[in-house]
Amino acid sequence: MGPRLILVRASDGVELAVTEFGGSGPPILLLHGLMGRASTWRAVAGWLVQHGRVVGVDARGHGRSGARGPWTTERMAADVACVLAELGPAVVVGHSMGGLHGLVAAARRPELVRALVVEDMGVDFRGRSAADARAWFGAVPQPFPSLAAVRRAFGHPRAEFGEYMTECVEERPDGYHLLARMEHATAIAADWAERDHWPAVASVRCPALLVEAEESVVPEGQMALMAARMPAATHVRVPGTGHLVHARPEFRPLVQSFLTTHM
């Protein structure tokens, strides 16, 4: 039996698409990155089901969830809390954008987050240009004539990201389109360039594992500093990896060891 899709209503009425990957026992909630969707976690969910009930959510504006702003970290972290309120206290595993949302949710609703994994994400991107983000997103050549074209567009410098993005498109009569709209993704990235979330870091009290890529998107040293400001956090930098650390075999033993200790 394949993954099952259910809907959870956020506090402002937006419907969030939630994927049940399987497993039983304590819940594990997977949060994807910018422009992603829950199904990008499929391979990871395949081994996580040995540890609990594995669930993923499409962030608002992504996948099959509703697409209404505001496109702020606070609003999207509140969505995570709404899903956790349905699941019960869970281990939260977040990649990139999802890692930030999971961290803020853990700070604001500590009773809902038993443990936290943040994969290659920081809390302070101030000083980066929102205009650069708009230019990058605006240059994405939609529609794509084929999935191979999606792989080519996103597969530099690392091929695994091109493969990842083939999960994030849908076929329409004129070709393949990203499920996340560029103006929404741009607004989310622009919010990161304007505000930091250091206060949330200091409020995370649950056990935490911070996994940093060698070729990270996070400013140098920031993830180590984040871990140092949490009372029960471990920071690991994984050699030879890009932003999608979970696409590499080194990710699995790190997370499994963490879960064995904290579930």
N, C-alpha and C positions, 0 to 999 in steps of 0.2 A: 504494500500500500504506500503510495507516494505522499509527499507533504500535503497538509490540509490547510486551506486558507480560511481564516476567520476575521471578523471585523471588530475593532474596539473603537468606541467613540471617545475622542479627546474632550477635555473640559470645555472647549469652545465649539464643540459640535462636529469638528472635522473627523471623518472616518479614517482610521488607520488600519492598513492591511497587515495582518499578523500571520506568519507561516509557522505551522506546527511541523517540525521535522521528525519528531518521534522521541522515544526514550521515556523513562518514568523516573519518579523520584523528585528531588529538589529541582526547581526550574533554573535554566540557564538561558539568559536573554542575549541575543546577538544583535549588535547595532552596526550597520554598514557605514561606509564613507560617502563623501559628497559625490553625487550623480549615481550612486549604487542602488542596491535593493537587497532584500533579505536573501534572495536566491544566490547571491555571490558567496554566501557562506556554506553552500551545499557540501563541499568536500570536507570542511572543518566539522560541520554538523554530523557527518557520517561517523566520526570517531568520538565526538562529544556525547552522543547518545548513550555511550557506556557509563556516563557519569551523572546523567539526570535527564529531565524533560527539556528538550532543546526547542527554543522558539526564537524566531527572528521577526523584526518589524520593519516595514518600509517607512522611513521617515516621511513626514508630510512633504508633498511635492515630489516624491520619489516613488518608483514602482507603481503599485496600485492604490496607494493612499491618496486622500484628498489633497488638493493643492491650493491652500489659502494661507496667506501670511497672517501675522508678521513673521519674517524670516530671521528670527533672533535665536540665539543659543538658549535663552531662558524659556521661550515658547516651546522649542523642540525638546528641551530637557523635561519640561512639564508633560509633554506627550509620552516620554519614556516612563515617567511616574504613573501616568494613567494606565499604561500597559502593565506595569509592575503591580499596580493595585488589583488588577484582574488576576495576575499570576500568583501573587504572594511573594514574599521575600526571595530574591534570586541572586545568583552570580551574574554579573553583567560583563560581557566581553564586547568592547567597542573598538573598531578600526577607524582611525583618522577622525572625521567628523563625529562618528558614533562614539569614539573614545571620549571626546569632549562632552558630548551629551550625557554619557554614562557617568562621567566624573561629576558634572554639575548636579545630576539627579542624586548621586550618592551623597553629595554635600547637603542638598536641600531636603531629601527624604531618606535619612540614614536607616530608618526602620525597614525600608524596602530593598536595600542593597546589602547582601551578605558579604560579598567580595567583589572586587573590580579588577578587570584587565583592560589596560589602555594600550593600544597598538599604534605606535608612531604618530602621536599627536601631542601638541603643546597647548598652553592656555594663553599665550601672549605672542600675537603676530603683529602688534602695533608697529607702524613704520613701513610695513609692506603696502604697496600701492593697490588700492581697489581698482584704479584705472587699468592696471596691468591685468588684473583678473578679468575685467570686462573685455579687454582686447583679446585675451586668450580664448575665453568662451565664445566670443563673437566670431573667431576664426575657425571654429569647428565646422566642417563642411557637410552640413545636413541638406538633404537626406543622403545616406550612404547607399551605394548601389548594391552592396553585398556585405556579408559578415566579414569577409576578407578585407574589405575596405575599412571596416571598423577596427580590425586588428592593426592595419597599417597606420591609421590615424592616431591610435593611442599607444602603439607598441614600442615607441621610442622614448627613453633608451632601453626599457626592459619589456621583453615580449609578454611577460605574464600580465602586465596591465592591459595590453590589447585584448588578451583572452578574457580577462575580467570584464571588460566593457562590452563584450558580446552578450553578456547577461543583462545589460542595462538598456537594451534597445527593443523596439517592437517593429514588426514588418507592417508597412502600409502599402497602398497601391503604387506609390512613387518610390519606394525603397525603405530603408531602415532609419528610424528616428529614435533619438534618446528619449527615454521615459521622463527624465527630469528636464524641465524647461530651462533654457540657458539664463533667462532673466531671474529665475528663482535661485539657481546655483550662484549667480553673480551676487545677488543680495546677501546670501549666506556668507560668502567669502568676504564681502565688503564689511559685514558686521565684525568678522574676526580682525580685520585691519584697524578697526576703530576702538575696540574694547578688549581688556584682558580679564582673566578669571582667576587670578591669584587668590582672592579670598575664598573661592570654592576649594582650592587645593588644601588650604589649611583646615578646612572643615570636614575633609574626608577621613573618617575614623576606622573604616573597615579595612581588612587586609587588601592590599593592592599590589598588582604586578604591572610594571611599566616596561613595555617591550619597545626598544628603539631600533630602527633600521640603521645600518652603517651609512647608507645614502639617504639620510632622513630629510623630511620636509620641515622638521622642527629646528629652530635656532640652536646652535651648538651649546651644549651643556644644560639646556632647559629641562629636559626630562629627568636628568639626574637631580637637579635642584627641586623639581616637583616631588620626587620621591623623598628627598631629604626633609621636606616640609610636611610629610604625612607620617603619622606615628607608626604605621605598620605596612610600609611599602618597600618593595624591592625593585631596583632598576637594572635591566639587562640590555646591553647593546649587542646586537647579533651581527657578527662579521659577514660580509659578502652579500648583504640583503639590501633590497630597495624598499620602497614604501609599503609594498604588499608583503610584509613579513609572513603572514599566514599562508602565503602560497609556497613557502619553503618548508622542507621537512623539519628544520630546527624549531619551528613554532610549536609543534605538537608536544614534545617532551617538556618544554617549558611550562605550557599551560596544564598539562596533565599532572605534573609534579605540584603545581600550585593548587589545583583542584583537590588532589589527594590530601593535602595538608589542611585545606580550608572548607571542605564540604562535609 
